[in-house]
Amino acid sequence: MSLNFGNIHFSQQPEKVVFLSGSLLKSLGLSSRKSIKLRIGTNTVSAAVKPIERSGKHIYLSNGVRNGIHVPRQGPVYIHSPREGEIELGPVVGVLSDGPHNPSSPFGARTSYIRQLLREGNKKMFVYAFAPRDINWQRETVHAYMLGSGGGFVRKTVPLPDVVYNRLPSRKTDFSPFTNQLRDRFLKRNIKFFNWAFFNKSDVYSQLDGDVQAGKYLPETYNNPSPERIKDMMERHNFVYYKPSAGSLGLGIYRLTYLPKKGYFARYHGNGGNTLLKFPNFHSLMRMLQAKHGSKLRNYVIQQGIRLIEIDGCPIDFRFHMHKNSKNRWSVVGIGAKKAGRGSVTTHIKNGGSLMTPEQALSRAFGSKARDVLERAKDAAIAMSEAIENHHPHLLGEIGFDIGIDDNERIWMFEANSKPGRSIFNHPSLRGEGKASVEHIFEHSMYLSGFHRGNDS
């Protein structure tokens, strides 16, 4: 059956009845039926069906119907008939996150993004946000956050979703036994759950290293390197990056440099600023790392240093924000060029970095070749997304890559993130890409929920 886009209205009728406009009734193939099953999320109700005279595609739900299946709101939504005698409204997308018990900012630093998701998503489907504690598994409902008419958050009891978009904020939460049980419960109900958990750097490197297409973009990388391995890498590459496998935001990353006749150097971000230490020999460098991190060094990886293109003497790398689209294919939705701050180990904005468009950065570095270099980098990002997905056991819908380009136009992938930050979209020239990123979340949710089948009408 065709996929329809229409409007839901609430009727004050007490009995369980659904009123359908003539064109919608015909499009759904229900003209001869007296009753239907109506579904939203995981909730279903049986109801009488009656035609009404009204142009356009409209569905009116009586009190008995909408209260029985917890319809979140009136307004625009997709409507289709997946099986004879059934109507499905939706899709229902739940944004999973967590934060403080603060009514005005319930998801902490992610509240602004979640508000944007709710505002944009509810123009076409049902979208709500929730924390793990908001689920009532016995009743199969969620005490969710939605936006009220004034733009503030309101709480409503809604059905379990068709699709969950995971934006849980921390690795600790993501990998807890409680969250593992939560994911299992969704899967047992055939609820699609995408962006399963934060990536582990060493897992990603292992997956890509064995891939013919994607492996060529990886710098030489080793998990839990021995001191001998670190020393060898420093002597062969002059500088390396030594970083925690489960790190984020550039925390705990060291740039280790060996300069013959000058000694060993460690640069890192700490104590509110960028720090550079010099060591007379390799053993004193290792003693410092052991003293600071101890057994946690077992979870570190070492990576070949790459001489990146520079602007004003500062290295540049690129954040590629990837999304799955409505056809389940990877696409490059946003790219930000990040210029490192003076003396910084990374290009993170919080560490003094600055943001520009990729065209601005590449034209400075490569002139007339800039467009060709950018297209090759996009192709590389898509190839790496496909490779990660091929080796990943769960659904992915979004990946952020930190990609570098050297003076020889060679492309390198430094990090992949399953829940990428969105700071690149703060740049005035990238706000359109930020909006497109949100749209892709819902396009892919349409695909996962099955609402993409057939033709819009």
NUDOKOL-318731 format. One record per residue (C-alpha): residue number from 1; residue in one letter; x, y, z. Coordinates in steps of 0.1 Angstrom, whole numbers, always signed. Example, Ala and Ser with C-alpha at 12.3 -4.5 7.8 and 13.67 -1.06 7.14 Angstrom:
NUDOKOL-318731
{1,'a',{+123,-45,+78}}
{2,'s',{+137,-11,+71}}
***
This chain:
NUDOKOL-318731
{1,'m',{+0,+0,+0}}
{2,'s',{+11,+35,-6}}
{3,'l',{+26,+57,+21}}
{4,'n',{+4,+87,+29}}
{5,'f',{+12,+120,+46}}
{6,'g',{-18,+135,+64}}
{7,'n',{-31,+151,+95}}
{8,'i',{-44,+135,+128}}
{9,'h',{-72,+152,+146}}
{10,'f',{-88,+144,+180}}
{11,'s',{-125,+138,+182}}
{12,'q',{-145,+139,+214}}
{13,'q',{-165,+107,+206}}
{14,'p',{-163,+84,+235}}
{15,'e',{-165,+51,+216}}
{16,'k',{-136,+35,+197}}
{17,'v',{-141,+49,+162}}
{18,'v',{-117,+62,+135}}
{19,'f',{-130,+87,+109}}
{20,'l',{-111,+88,+76}}
{21,'s',{-115,+113,+48}}
{22,'g',{-125,+98,+14}}
{23,'s',{-92,+102,-4}}
{24,'l',{-73,+86,+26}}
{25,'l',{-98,+58,+28}}
{26,'k',{-94,+50,-8}}
{27,'s',{-56,+54,-8}}
{28,'l',{-53,+29,+21}}
{29,'g',{-76,+4,+3}}
{30,'l',{-101,+4,+32}}
{31,'s',{-132,+17,+14}}
{32,'s',{-152,-15,+21}}
{33,'r',{-141,-21,+57}}
{34,'k',{-162,-15,+88}}
{35,'s',{-134,-20,+113}}
{36,'i',{-97,-18,+115}}
{37,'k',{-67,-23,+137}}
{38,'l',{-49,+9,+145}}
{39,'r',{-12,+8,+155}}
{40,'i',{+12,+34,+169}}
{41,'g',{+46,+24,+181}}
{42,'t',{+40,-10,+199}}
{43,'n',{+4,-2,+208}}
{44,'t',{-26,-15,+189}}
{45,'v',{-64,-10,+192}}
{46,'s',{-94,-23,+173}}
{47,'a',{-119,+3,+162}}
{48,'a',{-148,+10,+139}}
{49,'v',{-140,+29,+107}}
{50,'k',{-163,+56,+93}}
{51,'p',{-159,+79,+62}}
{52,'i',{-162,+116,+65}}
{53,'e',{-165,+142,+38}}
{54,'r',{-134,+163,+38}}
{55,'s',{-108,+171,+11}}
{56,'g',{-73,+161,+17}}
{57,'k',{-59,+133,+39}}
{58,'h',{-73,+134,+74}}
{59,'i',{-79,+110,+102}}
{60,'y',{-100,+117,+133}}
{61,'l',{-94,+96,+164}}
{62,'s',{-121,+93,+191}}
{63,'n',{-113,+96,+228}}
{64,'g',{-116,+58,+232}}
{65,'v',{-90,+52,+205}}
{66,'r',{-64,+78,+213}}
{67,'n',{-64,+72,+250}}
{68,'g',{-62,+34,+244}}
{69,'i',{-29,+37,+224}}
{70,'h',{-15,+69,+239}}
{71,'v',{-14,+90,+207}}
{72,'p',{+11,+118,+216}}
{73,'r',{-3,+147,+196}}
{74,'q',{-25,+160,+168}}
{75,'g',{-10,+172,+135}}
{76,'p',{+11,+159,+106}}
{77,'v',{+22,+123,+104}}
{78,'y',{+27,+94,+80}}
{79,'i',{-1,+70,+76}}
{80,'h',{+1,+36,+59}}
{81,'s',{-16,+2,+58}}
{82,'p',{+11,-25,+62}}
{83,'r',{-14,-53,+61}}
{84,'e',{-50,-56,+50}}
{85,'g',{-73,-41,+76}}
{86,'e',{-46,-23,+95}}
{87,'i',{-35,+13,+98}}
{88,'e',{-2,+24,+112}}
{89,'l',{+6,+60,+123}}
{90,'g',{+42,+72,+127}}
{91,'p',{+69,+64,+127}}
{92,'v',{+74,+68,+165}}
{93,'v',{+111,+78,+171}}
{94,'g',{+124,+78,+207}}
{95,'v',{+156,+98,+214}}
{96,'l',{+174,+81,+242}}
{97,'s',{+196,+102,+265}}
{98,'d',{+200,+111,+301}}
{99,'g',{+209,+141,+323}}
{100,'p',{+200,+160,+355}}
{101,'h',{+164,+160,+369}}
{102,'n',{+160,+196,+357}}
{103,'p',{+126,+203,+340}}
{104,'s',{+140,+231,+318}}
{105,'s',{+172,+213,+308}}
{106,'p',{+165,+176,+313}}
{107,'f',{+194,+164,+292}}
{108,'g',{+221,+187,+303}}
{109,'a',{+245,+198,+275}}
{110,'r',{+225,+178,+249}}
{111,'t',{+192,+196,+257}}
{112,'s',{+195,+221,+229}}
{113,'y',{+201,+194,+203}}
{114,'i',{+173,+173,+216}}
{115,'r',{+150,+202,+215}}
{116,'q',{+159,+207,+178}}
{117,'l',{+152,+170,+171}}
{118,'l',{+118,+172,+187}}
{119,'r',{+109,+205,+169}}
{120,'e',{+120,+193,+135}}
{121,'g',{+109,+156,+138}}
{122,'n',{+73,+164,+149}}
{123,'k',{+67,+182,+116}}
{124,'k',{+64,+148,+100}}
{125,'m',{+63,+120,+126}}
{126,'f',{+61,+114,+164}}
{127,'v',{+93,+122,+181}}
{128,'y',{+100,+122,+219}}
{129,'a',{+130,+121,+242}}
{130,'f',{+134,+99,+272}}
{131,'a',{+158,+86,+297}}
{132,'p',{+161,+49,+307}}
{133,'r',{+142,+55,+339}}
{134,'d',{+112,+68,+320}}
{135,'i',{+102,+34,+306}}
{136,'n',{+74,+13,+320}}
{137,'w',{+80,-22,+306}}
{138,'q',{+49,-37,+321}}
{139,'r',{+26,-13,+304}}
{140,'e',{+49,-8,+274}}
{141,'t',{+48,+29,+277}}
{142,'v',{+72,+58,+282}}
{143,'h',{+68,+89,+304}}
{144,'a',{+85,+110,+277}}
{145,'y',{+96,+146,+271}}
{146,'m',{+78,+164,+243}}
{147,'l',{+76,+201,+233}}
{148,'g',{+46,+221,+244}}
{149,'s',{+31,+249,+223}}
{150,'g',{+54,+275,+240}}
{151,'g',{+86,+255,+232}}
{152,'g',{+91,+242,+267}}
{153,'f',{+92,+205,+277}}
{154,'v',{+61,+187,+288}}
{155,'r',{+57,+151,+300}}
{156,'k',{+34,+127,+283}}
{157,'t',{+27,+90,+284}}
{158,'v',{+34,+76,+250}}
{159,'p',{+39,+41,+234}}
{160,'l',{+72,+24,+231}}
{161,'p',{+88,+36,+198}}
{162,'d',{+94,+20,+164}}
{163,'v',{+130,+33,+164}}
{164,'v',{+154,+44,+191}}
{165,'y',{+182,+69,+184}}
{166,'n',{+208,+64,+210}}
{167,'r',{+224,+96,+224}}
{168,'l',{+233,+83,+259}}
{169,'p',{+260,+107,+271}}
{170,'s',{+288,+86,+286}}
{171,'r',{+307,+54,+280}}
{172,'k',{+300,+44,+316}}
{173,'t',{+262,+45,+310}}
{174,'d',{+265,+30,+275}}
{175,'f',{+284,-1,+287}}
{176,'s',{+266,-7,+320}}
{177,'p',{+247,-40,+326}}
{178,'f',{+215,-19,+329}}
{179,'t',{+219,-4,+294}}
{180,'n',{+227,-38,+279}}
{181,'q',{+195,-52,+294}}
{182,'l',{+176,-21,+280}}
{183,'r',{+189,-27,+245}}
{184,'d',{+180,-64,+247}}
{185,'r',{+145,-55,+257}}
{186,'f',{+141,-32,+227}}
{187,'l',{+154,-59,+203}}
{188,'k',{+131,-86,+217}}
{189,'r',{+102,-63,+208}}
{190,'n',{+116,-58,+173}}
{191,'i',{+123,-21,+181}}
{192,'k',{+152,-9,+159}}
{193,'f',{+180,+6,+180}}
{194,'f',{+207,+26,+161}}
{195,'n',{+241,+39,+172}}
{196,'w',{+244,+10,+196}}
{197,'a',{+272,+24,+218}}
{198,'f',{+304,+44,+217}}
{199,'f',{+332,+30,+195}}
{200,'n',{+364,+16,+210}}
{201,'k',{+393,+30,+190}}
{202,'s',{+413,-2,+190}}
{203,'d',{+382,-22,+177}}
{204,'v',{+378,+3,+149}}
{205,'y',{+414,+1,+139}}
{206,'s',{+413,-37,+139}}
{207,'q',{+382,-38,+118}}
{208,'l',{+396,-13,+92}}
{209,'d',{+431,-27,+91}}
{210,'g',{+418,-59,+75}}
{211,'d',{+397,-42,+49}}
{212,'v',{+412,-39,+14}}
{213,'q',{+395,-6,+6}}
{214,'a',{+396,+12,+40}}
{215,'g',{+429,-1,+54}}
{216,'k',{+450,+23,+32}}
{217,'y',{+436,+53,+51}}
{218,'l',{+449,+41,+85}}
{219,'p',{+482,+54,+100}}
{220,'e',{+504,+27,+115}}
{221,'t',{+486,+19,+148}}
{222,'y',{+491,-6,+177}}
{223,'n',{+470,-14,+208}}
{224,'n',{+487,-16,+242}}
{225,'p',{+522,-10,+228}}
{226,'s',{+553,-21,+247}}
{227,'p',{+579,+5,+256}}
{228,'e',{+601,-11,+228}}
{229,'r',{+573,-5,+203}}
{230,'i',{+568,+31,+214}}
{231,'k',{+605,+38,+211}}
{232,'d',{+607,+22,+177}}
{233,'m',{+577,+42,+164}}
{234,'m',{+592,+75,+177}}
{235,'e',{+625,+68,+160}}
{236,'r',{+609,+58,+127}}
{237,'h',{+582,+86,+125}}
{238,'n',{+598,+113,+147}}
{239,'f',{+565,+119,+164}}
{240,'v',{+535,+97,+174}}
{241,'y',{+502,+101,+191}}
{242,'y',{+496,+81,+223}}
{243,'k',{+460,+81,+233}}
{244,'p',{+433,+62,+253}}
{245,'s',{+413,+37,+234}}
{246,'a',{+381,+48,+249}}
{247,'g',{+389,+86,+251}}
{248,'s',{+370,+116,+238}}
{249,'l',{+373,+153,+235}}
{250,'g',{+411,+150,+231}}
{251,'l',{+415,+141,+268}}
{252,'g',{+446,+120,+278}}
{253,'i',{+462,+124,+243}}
{254,'y',{+500,+128,+241}}
{255,'r',{+520,+139,+211}}
{256,'l',{+554,+123,+217}}
{257,'t',{+583,+135,+196}}
{258,'y',{+619,+123,+192}}
{259,'l',{+645,+148,+179}}
{260,'p',{+680,+133,+175}}
{261,'k',{+706,+152,+196}}
{262,'k',{+678,+172,+213}}
{263,'g',{+659,+145,+232}}
{264,'y',{+623,+134,+238}}
{265,'f',{+593,+156,+241}}
{266,'a',{+557,+151,+254}}
{267,'r',{+530,+176,+245}}
{268,'y',{+495,+173,+261}}
{269,'h',{+465,+193,+273}}
{270,'g',{+462,+195,+310}}
{271,'n',{+458,+219,+340}}
{272,'g',{+437,+242,+319}}
{273,'g',{+463,+247,+292}}
{274,'n',{+487,+231,+267}}
{275,'t',{+519,+216,+283}}
{276,'l',{+552,+207,+267}}
{277,'l',{+578,+186,+286}}
{278,'k',{+613,+177,+276}}
{279,'f',{+631,+145,+287}}
{280,'p',{+668,+137,+284}}
{281,'n',{+661,+100,+275}}
{282,'f',{+633,+76,+266}}
{283,'h',{+632,+60,+300}}
{284,'s',{+625,+92,+318}}
{285,'l',{+596,+99,+293}}
{286,'m',{+581,+64,+301}}
{287,'r',{+585,+70,+338}}
{288,'m',{+564,+101,+336}}
{289,'l',{+536,+83,+316}}
{290,'q',{+536,+54,+341}}
{291,'a',{+534,+78,+371}}
{292,'k',{+505,+97,+356}}
{293,'h',{+484,+67,+343}}
{294,'g',{+498,+34,+357}}
{295,'s',{+478,+4,+346}}
{296,'k',{+455,+25,+325}}
{297,'l',{+482,+26,+298}}
{298,'r',{+471,-9,+289}}
{299,'n',{+441,+7,+273}}
{300,'y',{+462,+31,+252}}
{301,'v',{+470,+29,+215}}
{302,'i',{+499,+44,+196}}
{303,'q',{+495,+60,+162}}
{304,'q',{+520,+72,+136}}
{305,'g',{+522,+110,+134}}
{306,'i',{+513,+125,+101}}
{307,'r',{+526,+159,+89}}
{308,'l',{+492,+175,+81}}
{309,'i',{+486,+205,+59}}
{310,'e',{+490,+237,+78}}
{311,'i',{+476,+273,+78}}
{312,'d',{+497,+300,+96}}
{313,'g',{+519,+272,+109}}
{314,'c',{+490,+254,+126}}
{315,'p',{+479,+219,+115}}
{316,'i',{+445,+214,+100}}
{317,'d',{+423,+183,+102}}
{318,'f',{+387,+176,+92}}
{319,'r',{+355,+164,+109}}
{320,'f',{+334,+144,+85}}
{321,'h',{+298,+139,+98}}
{322,'m',{+283,+109,+81}}
{323,'h',{+247,+97,+80}}
{324,'k',{+227,+68,+67}}
{325,'n',{+199,+82,+44}}
{326,'s',{+164,+71,+35}}
{327,'k',{+179,+44,+11}}
{328,'n',{+202,+30,+38}}
{329,'r',{+233,+44,+21}}
{330,'w',{+261,+64,+37}}
{331,'s',{+264,+101,+28}}
{332,'v',{+287,+129,+38}}
{333,'v',{+263,+155,+54}}
{334,'g',{+287,+180,+70}}
{335,'i',{+325,+187,+69}}
{336,'g',{+343,+211,+92}}
{337,'a',{+380,+221,+89}}
{338,'k',{+396,+224,+124}}
{339,'k',{+427,+245,+128}}
{340,'a',{+448,+236,+159}}
{341,'g',{+455,+262,+185}}
{342,'r',{+491,+272,+191}}
{343,'g',{+509,+245,+210}}
{344,'s',{+478,+222,+211}}
{345,'v',{+481,+184,+207}}
{346,'t',{+447,+183,+189}}
{347,'t',{+424,+205,+168}}
{348,'h',{+396,+204,+194}}
{349,'i',{+379,+238,+197}}
{350,'k',{+379,+235,+235}}
{351,'n',{+417,+233,+233}}
{352,'g',{+421,+265,+214}}
{353,'g',{+413,+253,+179}}
{354,'s',{+392,+273,+154}}
{355,'l',{+367,+262,+127}}
{356,'m',{+365,+270,+90}}
{357,'t',{+349,+254,+60}}
{358,'p',{+367,+227,+41}}
{359,'e',{+368,+249,+10}}
{360,'q',{+385,+277,+29}}
{361,'a',{+412,+253,+43}}
{362,'l',{+418,+233,+12}}
{363,'s',{+420,+262,-12}}
{364,'r',{+447,+277,+10}}
{365,'a',{+466,+244,+10}}
{366,'f',{+461,+231,-26}}
{367,'g',{+448,+260,-47}}
{368,'s',{+431,+247,-79}}
{369,'k',{+434,+211,-67}}
{370,'a',{+412,+217,-36}}
{371,'r',{+379,+204,-51}}
{372,'d',{+395,+172,-63}}
{373,'v',{+411,+166,-29}}
{374,'l',{+378,+172,-12}}
{375,'e',{+359,+147,-35}}
{376,'r',{+385,+120,-28}}
{377,'a',{+382,+126,+9}}
{378,'k',{+345,+122,+7}}
{379,'d',{+349,+89,-12}}
{380,'a',{+373,+78,+15}}
{381,'a',{+348,+86,+43}}
{382,'i',{+321,+67,+26}}
{383,'a',{+344,+37,+20}}
{384,'m',{+354,+37,+57}}
{385,'s',{+318,+40,+69}}
{386,'e',{+308,+10,+48}}
{387,'a',{+338,-10,+61}}
{388,'i',{+330,-2,+98}}
{389,'e',{+294,-11,+92}}
{390,'n',{+303,-44,+76}}
{391,'h',{+323,-54,+107}}
{392,'h',{+299,-40,+132}}
{393,'p',{+273,-64,+147}}
{394,'h',{+246,-37,+154}}
{395,'l',{+228,-9,+135}}
{396,'l',{+247,+23,+128}}
{397,'g',{+231,+55,+114}}
{398,'e',{+257,+81,+122}}
{399,'i',{+296,+83,+123}}
{400,'g',{+320,+112,+128}}
{401,'f',{+355,+108,+113}}
{402,'d',{+386,+129,+122}}
{403,'i',{+404,+129,+89}}
{404,'g',{+438,+144,+80}}
{405,'i',{+453,+153,+47}}
{406,'d',{+491,+156,+42}}
{407,'d',{+511,+178,+18}}
{408,'n',{+511,+149,-8}}
{409,'e',{+473,+149,-8}}
{410,'r',{+472,+116,+10}}
{411,'i',{+441,+110,+32}}
{412,'w',{+444,+96,+67}}
{413,'m',{+417,+86,+92}}
{414,'f',{+426,+92,+129}}
{415,'e',{+394,+85,+147}}
{416,'a',{+358,+73,+142}}
{417,'n',{+330,+82,+166}}
{418,'s',{+296,+66,+168}}
{419,'k',{+281,+96,+186}}
{420,'p',{+299,+126,+170}}
{421,'g',{+297,+160,+186}}
{422,'r',{+280,+187,+166}}
{423,'s',{+303,+217,+172}}
{424,'i',{+312,+220,+135}}
{425,'f',{+276,+230,+128}}
{426,'n',{+280,+262,+149}}
{427,'h',{+300,+277,+121}}
{428,'p',{+277,+302,+102}}
{429,'s',{+285,+285,+69}}
{430,'l',{+276,+250,+82}}
{431,'r',{+242,+256,+98}}
{432,'g',{+225,+243,+67}}
{433,'e',{+245,+211,+70}}
{434,'g',{+234,+210,+107}}
{435,'k',{+198,+211,+96}}
{436,'a',{+205,+184,+70}}
{437,'s',{+221,+162,+97}}
{438,'v',{+188,+163,+117}}
{439,'e',{+168,+155,+86}}
{440,'h',{+190,+125,+79}}
{441,'i',{+183,+111,+114}}
{442,'f',{+146,+110,+106}}
{443,'e',{+150,+99,+70}}
{444,'h',{+169,+69,+83}}
{445,'s',{+143,+63,+110}}
{446,'m',{+117,+61,+83}}
{447,'y',{+138,+35,+66}}
{448,'l',{+143,+14,+97}}
{449,'s',{+106,+16,+107}}
{450,'g',{+94,+4,+73}}
{451,'f',{+75,+36,+66}}
{452,'h',{+96,+42,+35}}
{453,'r',{+80,+14,+15}}
{454,'g',{+57,+24,-14}}
{455,'n',{+54,+59,-28}}
{456,'d',{+45,+91,-10}}
{457,'s',{+11,+103,-21}}
***
